[in-house]
């Protein structure tokens, strides 16, 4: 890795500009396991007075695929057609996109009424295929440090978007994502499974699904962070109180093939408010 950072003082001891500082940094990383990448960050620190300060930053980051995600040896299992194939009896479905894509694949509308065999599902590492997860982030905050008490309060707004998130999807998610895609049959998910044609041997059945690790997901979040720290010295010791509260404004995840992002808020384990004192 190579890292460089430059801090530039722009203004000092002027009205409304106690200090104004620009920070620029960049990093280049080279991994033998997958390749190289670079990131950057731009930050601005504006002290209006010694008590009031505004800070902002914008930058990128990445996560290299883990060794487990790259080198996991293939694991195989079997799943029933009924649990993974959305085109079974698609003539009874009310989903117009599913009906359209299953018909375009040449699958009969009553497919699946006969006894069927299981599909082979393989899960393994993504060596040679996986790219790093990448992220763009932005934050802006206000800091209050009063002179009459040992107190520091910071309120920050942030937004983060993660692209190419590494995931090993289930067989059902892969096949459903393909046939519910606006980009059928060119969606990348459609390349991860095999389906027979109209021949005599298991006609139109899914024979194999590759559910190995792939770059497929996206996440976006924005919210507010409130941090406070109070310190008081006494003759018998020191007292320090810390508090942190986070309010999530938006948090969504999305497969690249999904038309509507999933809302992760207001679900078990994903509250709007989180705090500790």
N, C-alpha and C positions, 0 to 999 in steps of 0.2 A: 504494500500500500504506500501511497504518497499523499501527504496532506499539506495544505497551505492555508494560512489565515492572515488577513490584513485588517487592522483596526485603524480607522481614520477619524481623528477629532476634527469636526467641521466648524463648530462654533463654541464659544465659551464666554461666560461672564457678560452676557448681553441681556437686554430686557426680553423676558419670556424664553430665554435660551441660557439657562444656567450652564448646561452642556448639551451638545448634540454630536452623537458619535455614530459612524457607519461601520458595520462589520461585514466583511466578505470572507467566505471560506469555501474550499472545495477539496474533494477527496477522490482519488483513483484507486480502485481495488482490482486485484487480479487473483482469481481462484482457479486452481488446477482442476477442480471438480466440475466447473461449468464454463468459466470464461471471465471476462472483465466487465466493469461497470464504473460509472462516475456519478458523483452527487455534488450538490452545491447548497449554500445557504446565504441569504442576504438578511441582515438585521439592522434595525435602526433603534437607537436609544436616545430619547429626548427628555432631559430633565428640565421641566419648565421652571421650577424652583427646587431648592433642596428637599421640599416636602412632596412635590407632585411630579410624577414621571410617567411618560408614555413609552411603550416598547412595541415593536412589531417585527415580524420575521416571515420570510417565505423561503421554502426550500424543497429539496427532494430527498428521498431515502430509498433504500432497497433492502431486501432480505434474500440472500442466496439460498437456493434449495438445500435443505438439510441432507446429510448423508443417507439417512433412512429413506427420505423421499426419492433419492437418486438410485440407491443400490438395493432396495428391498427386493429379495428374490421372489419370483412369481409364486403366488398362492392361488390355488384353483378350487372351485366349488360349483355347485349346480343350483339353479333356481327354476321354478316352474314357469311356463309361458304365461300363465294367467297373472303372475305377480309382477311381470316386467313389460308385457306387450300391450300398449294402449289400443292397438289396431284389431284386437280380438272383438268380433261382433261390432265393428265400428258403425255399421248401419243403424244401430240403435242409439248412437251417441248424439247429443244435441250440440256438441262443440263443432262449429262449422270449419274451423281451421284444421282440427283433427280429421274430420271427414274428408276434407279437400286433400290433405297430404297422404292419408292412407289410400285414397282412390288413385292419386298420382303415382303411388308406388306399385299399383297393379294388384293390390290385395283385395280379395273378394269381401263384400260387406258382411258376409256371414262367416268369415274366417274364425276358427277356434271352436267350432261346434263339435269337432271330432276329438278323439283322444290324442293328446300331444305328449311330446318328450320334453325333458328339461334342457335348458341352455347352459353351456359351459361359461362360467364367469371367472376371469383372471384378474388378479390385482397384483401389481408389482411396481418397481421404481421407474422413474422417468428419465433415466440417463440418456443424454443426447437429445432429449425433447424439451425438458423443463427449462424455462427462463426464470430469472429472479422476479420476485414480487417487487413492484415499484410503488412509490407513494409520492403525492404532492401535498404539501401542507402550508397553511397560512394561519398566523395568529396575531392578535393585537390586544394589548392589555394596558390597564391603568394601575399605578402603584401610589399608595399614600403612606408616607413615613412622617408622622407628626413629630415636631421638635419637643413637645411638652410631655410626651410619654414614650416609653420604649415599645412601640407598636409598629407593625408592618402589615399592610393590607393590600392584596393584589387581586384584581378582577381581570380575567383573560377570556377572550372569545377565540375559538379555534375551529378550523375545518380541515379534515383529512380525507383524502381519497386514495384508496389502495386499488391498484390494477394488477391483473394477472395473478390473482391469489391462487396458491397451490392447493389443490383439493383432489381427493380420490372419491369420485361420485359413485353412488350406488348404481347397480345395473338398471333399476327402474328409472332413476333420474336421467340417465344417459338416453335411454330409448324414448322416454316421455319428452325430454328436451328436444330431441330430433323432430318428432312428429308434431310438436306444438310450436315449431319455429317458423317465423315468417320467411326464413332463408332456406327452407327445405327445397331440394335435398343437399344443398351446398353447405349447410351448417356443419362446423367441425365435429359436433357430437355424432352426426350421422356416419362418420368414418370409424366410430369406435365399436360397432357391432356388425354382425353378418346375419343376413336373412336369406333363406332359400327362395328359389323361384317356384314356378308352377310344376316342377317335376314330380315324379311319383314318390320320391323319398322325402317325407316330412314337408309337404308343400307349404310355402310361405312362413315356416316357423323360423324363429330366431335361434341360431345354432351356437353363437359365441358372442360374448361381450367383454371388451377390454376396459376394466374400471381402474386402471393404473393411474398414478398421479399425473395430473395435467394442470396447465394454467388456464383457469376457466372463469374464476369468480371476480367480483368487484365489490368493494365496500366503501360507503361514504358516511361520515359522521361530522356533526357540528354541535357545539355546545359552549357552556360557560363554566369556568373554573374560578372558585373563590378561595383564596388562601389567606389566613391571618395568623400572626405570631405575636404574642405578648410576653414580655419578660420583666420581672421585678426582682430586685435584690433586697434581701432582708438580712438582719444581723445573724440569723441562725441558718441562712442558706438562700438559695435562689429558686424562684418559681418561674417556670416556662409553660405557657399554654399555646398549643397549636390546634388549628382548625382548618379543615378542608372540605369544601362542598362542590359537587359537580352537578350541573343540570344539562341533560342531553336534549338538544333541540330537535335533532334529526339523526337517525341511525338506520341505514338501509343496506341490504345486501342483494346481490343480483347475479344470476348466471348470465353470461354474455348473450345467451339465446333467449332469455326471458324478456317479455315485452313490458312487464310491470315489476318494479323492484319490490322486494319483501321488506316490510316494516318490522324492525327488530325491537321496537319499543313496546312497552306495556305488555310484555310477555314475562313468564316466570323467569327470574334471574336477570331481567333487563329493565329495571325501573328507571323512571325519568330522573329521580333525585337519588344521589348517593352522598353521604357525608360522614365525617368522623371528627371527634374533638379529643 
